[in-house]
Structure formats: structure tokens, C-alpha cells
Amino acid sequence: MSSPVSPPAGSAAEKLLDAATVVFSRTGIGSATTREIAKEAGVNEVTLFRNFQNKQGLLSAVLERAFLPSAEQRALPGKTVGTGATLEEVLMEFAAADFERKQRNIALMRVLLGEVHCLGDQETEVLRRIFKPWKEELAARLREAQQLGLMREEANPVIIVDQLVAMLFMGALKAETMKCPEYDAPTYLKSCVETILFAIQTPKAARRRKKP
């Protein structure tokens, strides 16, 4: 996976990325124009084309910077059932990291959800490179849990990951738009993981989870 865009602080490229994030979130991907973004950034439109070629190139750079802010955050946290972690710990670690990433970029997430039909091949490939590795890694850890008898054999790891990711997105969306007073984010994450565990864990996993 390529490195996320990290232009020098205060540079024209950084100003354009900041401005594009604001404009895409405010106006939408389809309606945003390079002229509007350049104006928001306080630079000439030619500078945008020189740095990012076109709106698609700028959107791709915005997505990479938003969802891959540092090399350390590209990989999943290190807990696996093979190293002694419980299935609950593996799921909770993923849930916490993924929820934080979604919550931090919820405005962009809303736009992407509403305008996915506007995305071209370039942006779609960027999203695939951003999100697919995390999901594949968690699925691999769930398969490991199956091999160790900690997860039901009939459970499909890919489907389980998609279900968890969907719940995390809805939680981040609700936290940002509805300011739910009934529960906080940690409580929601724990409930998501408990729901998945109830569906997939074996008696062996339940016993392992209860060990002090």
C-alpha cells in the first residue's frame, strides 16, 4: 500500500487537502468544484492542478490522508488468539481502532455513503486499498480462531467482519448526528462485540474468556 499524502505543513498542497476536506464534506463530491476548493484554500486553481492533476486526484489524496494518517495505523493492533488473547480481546481491539477512525472522519464517511455512485475507478481503488487490508486481517484472525476451536466452524469470517464494520459505522454516525444520551461509545463498542461473540464463539472460547 502506498504511503498516505503528507505534504509539508503550511504548503499549498496541505492547504488544498484541508480545503478539499471541508468542501467535499460541505458540498458533496459531485457538486464540489476545483475552483471552489482553490478559493477555500486561498490559492490559484492552477496550483491545484499542478499538485493533484484534477479533482479525482485531489479526492484520492484526501481519502488517503484521512484514513491512513500514519504508518503506525495501517496495520491492525497485534492481539491474536494464537498469542494467547481471547476472541473478545481480538474483536474489541479491532472495534476500538476502526470506530475511532470512522468517528474522526465521519463527515467524509457520510459523503462517501451518499455519493458512492459518483466515485470513479481511481477513488474506488483508493478506498479498497485503505479498508480491505484491515478487514482481511481480522478475517484471517477469525479463521485462526476457528482452527483453534474458539469460533464456530459454520460461521463465515468475511460475513462476521462485514457485520461488525457495519455496526461500527452506524454507531459512529449516530454518535455524530444524534448525540445519543442513552449510552456512550465504549458501551456501544462492548455491545457490538458481545453480539458478535454470542453468535460465533464456542464453549471452549467462553471458558477461555472467563479465565483470570
C-alpha positions as CSV (number, residue, x, y, z in Angstrom):
1,M,0.0,0.0,0.0
2,S,1.3,3.4,-0.9
3,S,2.1,5.9,1.8
4,P,-0.5,8.5,2.7
5,V,-0.1,12.0,1.4
6,S,1.9,14.1,4.0
7,P,2.8,17.5,2.4
8,P,4.8,20.0,4.4
9,A,2.9,21.9,7.0
10,G,1.6,25.2,5.6
11,S,2.4,24.2,2.0
12,A,-0.1,24.9,-0.8
13,A,-0.7,21.1,-1.1
14,E,-1.6,20.9,2.6
15,K,-3.9,23.9,2.3
16,L,-5.6,22.3,-0.7
17,L,-6.1,19.0,1.2
18,D,-7.6,20.9,4.2
19,A,-9.8,22.9,1.9
20,A,-10.9,19.9,-0.1
21,T,-11.9,18.0,3.1
22,V,-14.1,20.9,4.1
23,V,-15.7,21.4,0.7
24,F,-16.3,17.7,0.0
25,S,-17.9,17.3,3.4
26,R,-20.0,20.5,3.0
27,T,-20.9,20.4,-0.7
28,G,-20.6,16.7,-1.6
29,I,-18.2,15.1,-4.1
30,G,-20.3,15.5,-7.2
31,S,-21.1,19.2,-6.6
32,A,-17.6,20.3,-5.4
33,T,-15.5,22.1,-8.0
34,T,-11.8,22.7,-8.2
35,R,-12.5,26.5,-8.3
36,E,-14.4,26.3,-5.0
37,I,-11.7,24.2,-3.4
38,A,-8.9,26.5,-4.6
39,K,-10.8,29.5,-3.3
40,E,-11.3,27.8,0.1
41,A,-7.6,27.1,0.2
42,G,-6.6,30.7,-0.8
43,V,-4.5,29.5,-3.7
44,N,-4.8,29.7,-7.5
45,E,-6.7,26.9,-9.3
46,V,-3.6,26.2,-11.4
47,T,-1.8,25.3,-8.1
48,L,-4.4,22.6,-7.5
49,F,-3.8,21.1,-11.0
50,R,-0.1,21.3,-10.5
51,N,-0.2,19.3,-7.2
52,F,-3.1,16.9,-7.9
53,Q,-3.8,17.0,-11.6
54,N,-7.6,17.1,-11.2
55,K,-10.5,16.7,-8.7
56,Q,-10.2,13.0,-8.7
57,G,-6.5,13.1,-7.8
58,L,-7.3,15.5,-5.0
59,L,-10.1,13.4,-3.7
60,S,-7.9,10.3,-3.7
61,A,-5.2,12.2,-1.7
62,V,-7.9,13.5,0.8
63,L,-9.1,9.9,1.4
64,E,-5.6,8.6,1.9
65,R,-4.6,11.3,4.3
66,A,-7.9,11.0,6.3
67,F,-7.9,7.2,6.7
68,L,-4.2,6.5,6.6
69,P,-2.8,9.3,8.8
70,S,0.4,7.4,9.8
71,A,2.3,4.3,9.0
72,E,1.6,3.0,12.6
73,Q,-2.1,3.0,11.9
74,R,-2.0,0.9,8.7
75,A,-1.9,-2.4,10.5
76,L,-4.3,-3.9,13.0
77,P,-3.3,-4.0,16.7
78,G,-1.3,-7.1,17.5
79,K,-3.5,-9.3,19.6
80,T,-4.4,-12.7,18.2
81,V,-5.8,-15.8,19.7
82,G,-2.6,-17.6,18.6
83,T,-0.6,-15.4,21.0
84,G,-3.0,-16.0,23.9
85,A,-5.5,-13.3,23.5
86,T,-9.2,-14.1,23.9
87,L,-11.6,-13.8,20.9
88,E,-13.2,-10.9,22.8
89,E,-9.9,-9.0,23.0
90,V,-9.2,-9.5,19.3
91,L,-12.6,-8.2,18.3
92,M,-12.5,-5.3,20.9
93,E,-9.1,-4.1,19.7
94,F,-10.3,-4.0,16.1
95,A,-13.6,-2.4,17.0
96,A,-12.0,0.4,19.0
97,A,-9.4,1.2,16.3
98,D,-12.0,1.1,13.5
99,F,-14.6,3.1,15.4
100,E,-12.0,5.8,16.2
101,R,-11.0,6.1,12.5
102,K,-14.7,6.3,11.4
103,Q,-15.6,8.8,14.1
104,R,-12.7,11.0,13.2
105,N,-13.7,11.2,9.6
106,I,-17.5,10.8,9.9
107,A,-18.3,13.8,7.7
108,L,-16.4,12.2,4.8
109,M,-17.9,8.9,5.6
110,R,-21.4,10.3,5.2
111,V,-20.5,11.8,1.9
112,L,-18.9,8.6,0.6
113,L,-22.0,6.7,1.6
114,G,-24.4,9.1,-0.1
115,E,-22.3,9.5,-3.2
116,V,-20.6,6.2,-3.8
117,H,-22.1,6.2,-7.3
118,C,-20.1,9.3,-8.1
119,L,-16.7,7.7,-7.4
120,G,-14.5,6.7,-10.3
121,D,-12.1,3.8,-10.6
122,Q,-9.3,5.8,-9.0
123,E,-11.1,6.7,-5.9
124,T,-12.7,3.2,-5.6
125,E,-9.2,1.7,-5.8
126,V,-8.0,4.0,-3.1
127,L,-10.9,3.0,-0.8
128,R,-10.2,-0.6,-1.5
129,R,-6.5,-0.2,-0.6
130,I,-7.5,1.6,2.6
131,F,-10.2,-0.6,4.0
132,K,-9.7,-4.1,2.6
133,P,-6.4,-5.0,4.3
134,W,-7.9,-4.3,7.8
135,K,-10.9,-6.4,7.1
136,E,-8.9,-9.2,5.5
137,E,-6.5,-9.3,8.5
138,L,-9.4,-9.5,11.0
139,A,-11.0,-12.3,8.9
140,A,-7.6,-14.2,9.0
141,R,-7.6,-13.9,12.8
142,L,-11.1,-15.3,12.9
143,R,-10.1,-18.2,10.8
144,E,-7.2,-18.8,13.2
145,A,-9.8,-18.9,16.0
146,Q,-11.8,-21.4,14.0
147,Q,-8.8,-23.7,13.7
148,L,-8.2,-23.5,17.4
149,G,-11.8,-24.4,18.1
150,L,-12.7,-21.0,19.5
151,M,-15.1,-20.0,16.8
152,R,-18.0,-22.0,15.3
153,E,-17.0,-23.8,12.1
154,E,-20.1,-22.7,10.2
155,A,-19.6,-19.0,10.9
156,N,-18.2,-17.2,7.9
157,P,-15.3,-14.9,8.9
158,V,-15.9,-12.5,6.0
159,I,-19.5,-12.0,6.8
160,I,-18.8,-11.6,10.5
161,V,-16.3,-8.8,9.7
162,D,-18.7,-7.0,7.4
163,Q,-21.4,-7.2,10.1
164,L,-19.1,-5.8,12.7
165,V,-17.9,-3.0,10.4
166,A,-21.5,-2.1,9.6
167,M,-22.4,-1.8,13.3
168,L,-19.4,0.3,13.9
169,F,-20.2,2.7,11.1
170,M,-23.8,3.1,12.3
171,G,-22.6,3.7,15.9
172,A,-20.2,6.4,14.7
173,L,-22.9,8.0,12.5
174,K,-25.4,8.1,15.4
175,A,-22.8,9.5,17.8
176,E,-22.1,12.3,15.4
177,T,-25.6,13.2,14.3
178,M,-28.0,12.2,17.1
179,K,-25.8,12.6,20.2
180,C,-27.4,9.5,21.8
181,P,-27.9,10.2,25.5
182,E,-28.8,6.5,26.3
183,Y,-25.2,5.2,26.1
184,D,-21.6,6.2,25.4
185,A,-19.2,5.0,22.7
186,P,-17.4,2.4,25.0
187,T,-20.7,0.9,26.0
188,Y,-21.8,0.7,22.3
189,L,-18.5,-1.0,21.3
190,K,-18.7,-3.5,24.1
191,S,-22.3,-4.3,23.0
192,C,-21.2,-4.8,19.4
193,V,-18.5,-7.2,20.4
194,E,-20.8,-9.1,22.8
195,T,-23.4,-9.5,20.0
196,I,-20.8,-11.0,17.6
197,L,-19.3,-13.2,20.4
198,F,-22.8,-14.6,21.2
199,A,-23.2,-15.6,17.6
200,I,-19.7,-17.1,16.9
201,Q,-17.9,-18.3,20.0
202,T,-17.7,-21.9,21.1
203,P,-18.0,-23.2,24.6
204,K,-14.2,-23.5,24.6
205,A,-13.9,-19.8,23.8
206,A,-16.3,-18.9,26.5
207,R,-14.3,-20.9,29.1
208,R,-11.0,-19.3,27.9
209,R,-12.6,-15.9,28.2
210,K,-13.6,-16.5,31.9
211,K,-10.0,-17.4,33.0
212,P,-8.5,-14.8,35.3
